[in-house]
Amino acid sequence: MTVSGSWERAARGAMLLGDDGDLKTTIFAEMSNLALRTGAINLGQGFPDEDGPEEVLEAARKAITDGFNQYPPGRGMPVLLNAIAEHQKRFYGLEYDPASEVLVTAGATEGLAATLLALTDEGDEVLTFEPFYDSYAAIIGLGRATHVTVPLRSPDFQPDHDELRKSVTDRTRVILINNPHNPMGVVLSRETLELIVELAHRHDAIIVADEVYEHLTFNGPHIPIASLPGARDRTVTISSGGKTFSTTGWKIGWMTAPRDLIDAILAVKQFLTYVNGAPFQPAIAVGLGLPDEFFEGIAATMKAKRDILSAGLVKAGFTISQPQGGYFVVADAAPFGVTDAAEFSRRMPELVGVVGVPISAFVRDDHATDYSSLLRFAYCKKFDILERASAQLSGLSRL
């Protein structure tokens, strides 16, 4: 089967098409299928294997029983809109009008799609850091915009400020950041965030901040870029309940932004999913109102999981980049003589019964060699699973 037009651009941007134009299976699907076939521990996909807080789950059950099963309002249910606004004020001191500056979406991914489709035209440039979450390139391709990247290089995977300055121009319409970053696990420095705000003003660009891991930072509280001086009025902040409350399948996301940006994005969003997740919206509202101890606890728990898997990878012989937030640790297989992490990841299920994904899946083909020995492993799993994976990974040192 072949595709054409915008879909072809999007698929190529997301690395789904071969040179012959045929649709290809993504590395994520391939690795998951390989895990199922071999019985390997799947650390390739970033979803938890434990349910979230009981208060949130019970709120969803109650909402279904109470009849919240039809279309919710287009912007989102008022109970969730208010909870999002209160959350932004409580944690970051940011004030948004829940009726006009908040929008509920079908996960952060739909929020990103609606935002980029609404705010970019053909020929506009969208800047991201590279490696990047795989849907970014697909959405940019669908919108006929031009994807510009600034590399995140070893060892700290922070962007070079001179490269960033050169890459943002008057053609830049959107600066899209993911902070904490998937897949690299880094938290952008305050200096980098301040430079992005400065460049956005200088070149009249809009900042789009994907902050779905906002409550999973390990070296201090999250700093939303919208909270920096001069940023709020030109920033769209996107987040979701999936990572915070271990409810990735519910697909409840949201954004906060000035009214004119929300209105433009809503005009596109209404023709994507229209609305979603009626009984899950009041449940996520309950989650956003949980006490500080809950949010501190999930970060501490995830940090402990990070440490178990990181130690296991190091003991096995990998060199790692210790993540500062999120779900993932990046491991360098170069000490094993690996120069093709994609091929190595296909062999790992048979070698040690563990699945990871190559970082090359998150970069464009012409930049893949810069990350050719790196793999991403997810630590958002049960403690016993991580301990078992670590023990199995140690088998690599004996091969």
Residue pairs with C-beta under 8 A, 6 or more apart in sequence:
1 22
1 23
2 8
2 21
2 22
2 23
3 11
3 17
3 21
3 23
6 141
6 142
6 144
7 142
8 17
8 21
9 141
9 142
9 144
10 137
10 138
10 139
10 141
10 142
11 17
11 23
11 138
11 141
12 141
13 137
13 138
13 140
13 141
13 147
14 26
14 134
14 135
14 137
14 138
14 141
15 24
15 26
15 134
15 137
15 361
15 364
15 365
16 23
16 24
16 26
16 138
17 23
17 24
18 24
26 134
26 361
27 342
27 345
27 357
27 358
27 361
28 44
28 45
28 134
28 357
28 361
30 346
31 42
31 44
31 45
31 345
31 346
31 355
31 356
31 357
32 42
32 44
32 45
32 355
34 40
34 346
34 349
34 355
35 41
35 42
35 44
35 349
35 355
37 349
38 349
38 350
38 353
39 353
40 348
40 349
40 353
40 354
40 355
41 353
41 354
41 355
41 385
41 388
41 389
41 392
42 355
43 309
43 354
43 355
43 356
43 377
43 378
43 379
43 381
43 389
44 345
44 355
44 356
44 357
44 376
44 377
44 378
45 378
46 182
46 327
46 328
46 378
46 380
47 248
47 249
47 378
47 380
48 246
48 248
48 380
48 381
49 380
49 381
49 382
49 385
50 246
50 382
51 57
51 246
52 245
52 246
52 247
52 287
53 245
53 287
53 290
53 294
55 286
55 287
55 290
56 245
56 247
56 283
56 284
56 286
56 287
56 290
57 283
59 282
59 283
59 285
59 286
59 287
60 250
60 279
60 280
60 282
60 283
63 278
63 279
63 280
63 281
63 282
63 283
64 279
68 77
68 278
68 279
68 281
68 282
69 278
69 279
70 278
71 274
71 275
71 278
72 104
72 275
72 277
72 278
72 281
73 275
74 266
74 270
74 274
74 275
75 81
75 99
75 102
75 103
75 104
75 266
76 102
76 103
76 104
76 254
76 281
77 104
77 278
77 281
77 282
77 285
78 98
79 281
79 282
79 285
80 104
80 252
80 254
80 281
80 282
80 284
80 285
80 288
81 98
81 99
81 102
81 104
82 98
82 285
83 284
83 285
83 286
83 288
83 289
84 96
84 98
84 102
84 104
84 254
84 256
84 288
85 95
85 96
85 97
85 98
85 101
85 102
85 256
86 288
86 289
87 288
87 289
88 94
88 95
88 96
88 237
88 256
89 95
89 96
91 221
91 222
92 224
92 226
92 227
93 227
94 224
94 226
94 227
94 232
94 256
96 102
96 256
97 259
100 259
100 262
100 263
101 256
101 257
101 258
101 259
101 262
102 254
102 255
102 256
102 262
103 111
103 254
103 255
103 257
103 262
103 265
103 266
103 269
104 252
104 253
104 254
104 276
104 281
105 111
105 114
105 238
105 253
105 254
105 255
105 269
105 273
105 276
106 251
106 252
106 253
106 272
106 273
106 276
106 277
107 240
107 242
107 251
107 252
107 253
108 210
108 212
108 238
108 239
108 240
108 242
108 253
109 135
109 253
110 251
110 253
110 269
110 272
110 273
110 276
111 238
111 240
111 253
111 254
111 255
111 265
111 269
112 135
112 136
112 139
112 176
112 208
112 210
112 238
113 135
113 139
113 142
113 272
114 265
114 266
114 268
114 269
114 272
115 174
115 208
115 236
115 238
115 255
115 265
116 126
116 139
116 140
116 143
116 145
116 174
116 176
116 208
117 139
117 142
117 143
117 268
118 264
118 265
118 267
118 268
118 269
119 173
119 174
119 206
119 208
119 236
119 261
119 264
119 265
120 126
120 140
120 143
120 144
120 145
120 173
120 174
121 143
121 144
121 145
121 173
122 143
122 144
122 145
123 144
123 145
123 146
123 171
124 143
124 145
124 146
124 171
124 172
124 173
124 174
125 145
125 146
125 147
125 148
125 169
125 171
125 172
125 173
125 174
126 136
126 140
126 145
126 146
126 147
126 148
126 172
126 173
126 174
126 175
126 176
127 148
127 149
127 150
127 167
127 168
127 172
127 174
127 175
127 176
127 205
128 136
128 147
128 148
128 149
128 150
128 176
128 177
128 178
129 149
129 150
129 151
129 152
129 159
129 177
129 178
129 181
130 149
130 150
130 151
130 152
130 362
130 363
130 364
130 367
131 152
131 183
131 184
131 359
131 362
131 363
131 371
132 149
132 178
132 362
132 363
133 178
133 182
133 183
133 210
133 362
134 361
134 362
136 147
136 176
137 147
137 364
140 146
140 147
141 147
145 173
145 174
146 171
147 364
148 167
148 172
149 167
149 364
149 367
150 159
150 160
150 163
150 164
150 167
151 159
151 160
151 163
151 367
151 370
152 158
152 159
152 181
152 184
152 186
153 160
153 370
154 321
154 332
155 321
156 186
156 321
157 181
157 184
157 185
157 186
157 321
157 330
158 186
158 188
158 189
158 192
159 188
159 192
161 191
161 192
161 195
164 192
164 195
164 196
164 199
165 195
165 199
168 175
168 199
168 200
168 202
168 203
168 205
169 203
170 203
170 204
172 199
172 203
172 205
173 205
173 206
174 205
174 206
174 207
174 208
175 196
175 199
175 200
175 205
175 206
175 207
175 208
176 208
176 210
177 188
177 196
177 207
177 208
177 209
177 210
177 225
178 210
179 187
179 188
179 193
179 209
179 210
179 211
179 222
179 225
180 186
180 187
180 211
180 213
180 214
180 216
180 217
180 222
180 323
180 324
180 325
180 326
181 187
181 188
181 325
181 326
182 213
182 326
182 327
182 328
183 328
183 330
183 359
183 362
183 376
184 321
184 323
184 328
184 330
184 359
185 321
185 322
185 323
185 324
185 325
185 326
185 328
185 329
185 330
186 321
186 323
186 324
186 325
187 217
187 219
187 222
187 324
187 325
190 223
190 228
193 223
193 225
193 228
194 228
196 207
196 225
197 207
197 225
197 228
197 229
197 230
197 231
199 205
200 206
200 207
200 231
200 234
201 230
201 234
205 234
206 234
206 235
206 236
206 261
207 225
207 226
207 231
207 234
207 235
207 236
208 235
208 236
208 238
209 224
209 225
209 226
209 235
209 236
209 237
209 238
210 238
211 222
211 224
211 237
211 238
211 239
212 238
212 239
212 240
212 242
212 243
212 253
213 243
213 325
213 326
213 327
214 222
214 224
214 239
214 244
215 222
215 243
215 244
215 295
215 298
215 299
216 243
216 244
216 298
216 299
216 302
216 325
216 326
216 327
217 299
217 324
217 325
218 299
218 302
218 303
218 306
218 323
218 324
218 325
219 324
219 325
222 325
224 237
225 231
225 235
225 237
226 232
226 235
226 237
226 256
232 258
233 258
234 258
235 257
236 255
236 256
236 257
236 261
236 265
237 255
237 256
237 257
238 253
238 254
238 255
239 253
239 254
239 255
240 251
240 252
240 253
240 254
241 247
241 250
241 252
241 253
241 280
241 284
241 287
241 288
242 248
242 249
242 250
242 251
242 252
242 253
243 326
243 327
244 287
244 295
244 298
245 284
245 287
247 280
247 283
247 284
250 277
250 280
250 283
250 284
251 276
251 277
252 276
252 277
252 280
252 281
252 284
255 262
255 265
257 265
302 327
302 379
302 380
304 383
305 379
305 380
305 381
305 383
305 386
306 322
306 323
306 329
306 379
308 379
308 383
308 386
308 387
308 390
309 329
309 377
309 379
309 386
309 389
309 390
310 320
310 322
310 323
310 329
310 379
311 390
312 386
312 387
312 389
312 390
312 391
312 393
312 394
313 320
313 329
313 331
313 377
313 390
313 393
314 320
315 390
315 393
315 394
315 397
316 390
316 393
316 394
316 395
316 396
316 397
317 335
317 336
317 396
317 397
318 331
318 332
318 333
318 335
318 336
318 393
319 331
319 332
319 334
319 335
320 329
320 330
320 331
320 332
321 329
321 330
321 331
321 332
322 329
323 329
323 330
327 378
327 379
327 380
328 376
328 377
328 378
328 379
329 376
329 377
329 379
330 359
330 374
330 375
330 376
331 356
331 374
331 375
331 376
331 377
332 373
332 374
333 341
333 344
333 373
333 374
333 375
334 373
336 344
336 396
338 344
338 373
339 372
339 373
340 372
340 373
341 358
341 359
341 360
341 371
341 372
341 373
341 374
341 375
342 358
342 360
342 361
344 358
344 375
345 355
345 356
345 357
345 358
345 375
348 354
348 355
348 356
349 355
351 395
351 396
351 399
352 392
352 393
352 395
352 396
353 392
354 377
354 389
354 392
354 393
356 375
356 376
356 377
357 375
357 376
358 371
358 374
358 375
358 376
359 371
359 374
359 375
359 376
360 368
360 371
360 372
360 374
362 371
362 376
363 370
363 371
379 386
381 389
